Amino acid sequence: MNDSVPYLDLRAQLRPLRAEIEAAIARVLDECAFCLGPEVAAFEREFASFLGARHCIGLNSGTSALHVAMRLLDIGPGDEVITTPFTFVATSWAITYVGARPVYVDIREETFNIDPEQVARAVTPRTKAVLAVHLYGQPCDIDALLEICRSHNIALVEDAAQAHGARYRGKYVGTLGGIGCFSFYPTKNLAACGEGGALVTDDDALAARARALRDHGSTRRYYHDELGYNYRMEAIQAAVLRVKLKHLAAWNAARQRVAQRYTELLADTPLRLPRQVPGTECAWHLYVVRHPRRDELRQHLESRGIGCALHYPLPLHLQKAYAQLGYKPGDFPVAEKAARECLCLPMYPELTDEQIERVAQVIKEFFAKHGHS
Ligand SMILES: *Cc1c(COP(=O)(O)O)cnc(C)c1O
């Protein structure tokens, strides 16, 4: 009997869609329009309509979406962007790519998301934007962030790379702050068979400029109005995403079920479990538990064939690449503690009850053996 549980199982998602995805890719081969073109335009319409956004601009990665967002806001050298140190590094790269300074503030212990009170205190005359991340699929405290941004006349950009389909007071994240950025990297809730990303906005002028920026800064071929990039989405990825988008809501519901089951089974362990904030619908990109003896627990799980992962072991203010920013250990104690204590359990829509029970059983075995401290 094989009772190991993989951390992720991308094959399980692909298997039932294989024929439909192959047909979608074949259609692109027939059309021979490989970069942008009708498939990308159709995906953009469908994803915008799913979210209730006016515009979606298909890109080649989530990192590109964040970079384009910074360009759309004319952020550059001398400017500051307030963001979280507890995220994937790409959030922060976007700020650095345009020559601005990432200004980190600590997160809230309960949600792992940026703490609006700390954001308010970090605003200076150089602040151009707040770049908030809906980490693990959990929506940020958008109302509080919007109030701060409005009162200081600064922009709110959402990094929704982990939160496709998450909702805040009934509205999809990515549509709440003015500019939303998505990634379709293969491990995300909505995933390409390769790289992909998108920027969404309700603003017509921003959308038109984003379309130009992703295509070398041109609206007319070989005429370049400003410095641009090759950030175009590929038609094959758009075709794959169109197939998968139809399943996103059901997949997120399945993730919600997995999360609920974990929460029931682990309730009487010493683990600190993730909780959904009232008024929000989490996309459950990851199911992340906390314990001071995280490293031992991780070893125990892995030795018994249970996959797990650390998102993220080192906060951004302590990364070597950001040494020049001058932060030091102790600057963001909540994020640093989260980095030491967080453990991501297997989480994907296809996890079976037996697999979830097996994970819980192995965790309980750990605490039975090592005591509850
Ligand atoms: C995945 C991710 C990104 C980057 O997306 P790519 O498509 O890999 O470039 C940015 N921010 C967060 C929070 C992510 O999880």
The ligand as an SDF file (V2000), in Angstrom:
LIG
                    3D

 15 15  0  0  0  0  0  0  0  0999 V2000
    3.9540   33.3110   -8.3960 C   0  0  0  0  0  0  0  0  0  0  0  0
    3.9970   34.6470   -7.7980 C   0  0  0  0  0  0  0  0  0  0  0  0
    4.4830   35.7630   -8.5020 C   0  0  0  0  0  0  0  0  0  0  0  0
    5.2160   35.6610   -9.8070 C   0  0  0  0  0  0  0  0  0  0  0  0
    4.5370   35.0970  -10.8380 O   0  0  0  0  0  0  0  0  0  0  0  0
    5.3410   34.4480  -12.0750 P   0  0  0  0  0  0  0  0  0  0  0  0
    4.2640   34.1440  -13.0390 O   0  0  0  0  0  0  0  0  0  0  0  0
    6.0500   33.2470  -11.5610 O   0  0  0  0  0  0  0  0  0  0  0  0
    6.2960   35.4680  -12.5790 O   0  0  0  0  0  0  0  0  0  0  0  0
    4.3760   37.0090   -7.9170 C   0  0  0  0  0  0  0  0  0  0  0  0
    3.8500   37.1620   -6.6930 N   0  0  0  0  0  0  0  0  0  0  0  0
    3.4040   36.1210   -5.9740 C   0  0  0  0  0  0  0  0  0  0  0  0
    2.8170   36.3680   -4.6300 C   0  0  0  0  0  0  0  0  0  0  0  0
    3.4700   34.8260   -6.4940 C   0  0  0  0  0  0  0  0  0  0  0  0
    3.0340   33.7990   -5.7610 O   0  0  0  0  0  0  0  0  0  0  0  0
  1  2  1  0
  2  3  1  0
  2 14  2  0
  3  4  1  0
  3 10  2  0
  4  5  1  0
  5  6  1  0
  6  7  2  0
  6  8  1  0
  6  9  1  0
 10 11  1  0
 11 12  2  0
 12 13  1  0
 12 14  1  0
 14 15  1  0
M  END
$$$$
